[in-house]
Amino acid sequence: MRRFFVKEIDPATDEVIIKGREAHHIVSVLRMGRGDRLHLMDGEGHHF
């Protein structure tokens, strides 16, 4: 599973929105799409 670092993850929500260069990299470079799984983490120890 691919892992990505994001600046902030709100542990109270079940949704993270990735935009800009990160979204372009995930979709266009890595060719990930709907249904592909990834692991998000921040510098505070939160994982999604």
C-alpha positions as CSV (number, residue, x, y, z in Angstrom):
1,M,0.0,0.0,0.0
2,R,1.3,3.4,-0.9
3,R,2.0,5.9,2.0
4,F,1.7,9.6,1.8
5,F,2.5,12.4,4.2
6,V,-0.1,15.2,4.7
7,K,0.4,18.3,6.8
8,E,-2.8,17.9,8.8
9,I,-5.3,15.1,9.4
10,D,-8.3,15.9,11.5
11,P,-8.9,12.7,13.6
12,A,-12.5,13.6,14.1
13,T,-13.4,13.2,10.4
14,D,-13.4,10.3,8.0
15,E,-12.4,12.3,5.0
16,V,-9.1,13.8,3.8
17,I,-9.1,16.0,0.6
18,I,-5.9,16.0,-1.4
19,K,-5.5,18.8,-3.9
20,G,-2.9,20.4,-6.1
21,R,0.5,18.8,-6.8
22,E,-0.1,15.9,-4.5
23,A,-3.4,15.0,-6.2
24,H,-1.7,15.2,-9.6
25,H,1.2,13.0,-8.5
26,I,-1.2,10.3,-7.1
27,V,-3.5,10.3,-10.1
28,S,-1.2,11.1,-13.1
29,V,2.2,9.8,-12.0
30,L,1.3,6.8,-9.9
31,R,-1.8,6.2,-11.9
32,M,-3.9,5.5,-8.8
33,G,-7.7,5.6,-9.2
34,R,-11.0,5.0,-7.6
35,G,-10.8,1.9,-5.3
36,D,-7.0,2.0,-4.9
37,R,-5.9,2.0,-1.3
38,L,-3.4,4.4,0.2
39,H,-2.2,5.2,3.7
40,L,-2.0,8.8,4.9
41,M,-0.1,10.1,7.9
42,D,0.9,13.4,9.5
43,G,3.6,14.5,11.8
44,E,1.3,14.2,14.9
45,G,1.0,10.4,14.7
46,H,-2.5,10.4,13.1
47,H,-3.0,7.8,10.4
48,F,-5.9,7.5,7.9
